[in-house]
Amino acid sequence: MPAFVKMHGLGNDFVVLDAREGALPLDEATARRITDRKTGIGCDQLIVIEPSDRADVFMRIRNADGGEVEACGNAARCIAALVMAEKGTGSAKVDSLGGLLQAEAVAGGGVRIDMGVPRLDWQQIPLHCAMDSLHLDFAPAPGLADPVAVNVGNPHVIFFVDDAAAVDLERCGPAIEHDPLFPARVNVNIAQVLDRDRIRLRVWERGVGITRACGTGACATAVAAMRRGLTGRAVEVRLDGGALQIAWPEAGPQQGHVLMTGPATESFRGTFADDLLAGDGISPQDRAGGSRAA
Ligand SMILES: N[C@@H](CCC[C@H](N)C(=O)O)C(=O)O
């Protein structure tokens, strides 16, 4: 029976499959069956670990809707933690469609990931037409206007508001995600700057919906706030599931790179019936191997 590890970063949860010893038949429909919280194992993203010739592992990412995407900050910390535990080291390299990520364990627990240099040109977001990514001419709902766009491996739009809790994200998230301005669709971030060191953030994730936390969302939002001069170059981003530390240093060896620090948690290990991959669903007995829930 195929084995999986259930992990999460601040409640943004993953089913992790290991395909280093042999490819798994994972198409979009299979991914949707696995991520389904009622009939599958249930998670925000399905992560498949594959071999890499330039890193410890390659991390393949599928959203709950089955679509393959380039980046996932919370999963990057989790996969790095798995690899570091396996190797018995304090650092790891994780490759992904979004780029090569260097990770290190931090004193006191948690993982720091160098998320690379954010992409800020409109073509890199991508946007449908030329626009200043620091001030998009886009006002999709009352109280939501003049957002920032940032790509940190995946596309994000960030709205700064006075009260993040007051935004009906369930209602406006889907429309913004699918707006024609974003040809690759977009992750939607609602940010409230609390002071120069702290941001409150709620996220509607592309291909998923509202999540408890989004690592790339926290990085993109921090970059947006720093570009707008709203915060210093190191901030705490408070998501529904907890806080991430994000820095974007202006000097030093990691100048211009976004650094994300936060927890990586293993919830349980389990196995599932082969027919989940083959397409016949999963029985409740097989789900999670009877282990404790996340
Ligand atoms: N949860 C992730 C982001 C996952 C991918 C995203 N939904 C997308 O479609 O780009 C994170 O922690 O960054």
PDBQT file of the ligand as one rigid body, heavy atoms in Angstrom, charges set to zero:
ROOT
HETATM    1  N1  LIG A 301       0.085  27.238   0.655  1.00  0.00    +0.000 N 
HETATM    2  C1  LIG A 301       1.126  27.666  -0.155  1.00  0.00    +0.000 C 
HETATM    3  C2  LIG A 301       0.832  28.117  -1.536  1.00  0.00    +0.000 C 
HETATM    4  C3  LIG A 301       0.317  26.980  -2.407  1.00  0.00    +0.000 C 
HETATM    5  C4  LIG A 301       0.181  27.304  -3.876  1.00  0.00    +0.000 C 
HETATM    6  C5  LIG A 301      -0.810  28.368  -4.176  1.00  0.00    +0.000 C 
HETATM    7  N2  LIG A 301      -2.157  28.025  -3.800  1.00  0.00    +0.000 N 
HETATM    8  C6  LIG A 301      -0.755  28.692  -5.676  1.00  0.00    +0.000 C 
HETATM    9  O1  LIG A 301      -1.640  28.270  -6.416  1.00  0.00    +0.000 OA
HETATM   10  O2  LIG A 301       0.186  29.367  -6.102  1.00  0.00    +0.000 OA
HETATM   11  C7  LIG A 301       2.193  28.424   0.569  1.00  0.00    +0.000 C 
HETATM   12  O3  LIG A 301       2.376  28.172   1.770  1.00  0.00    +0.000 OA
HETATM   13  O4  LIG A 301       2.916  29.199  -0.044  1.00  0.00    +0.000 OA
ENDROOT
TORSDOF 0
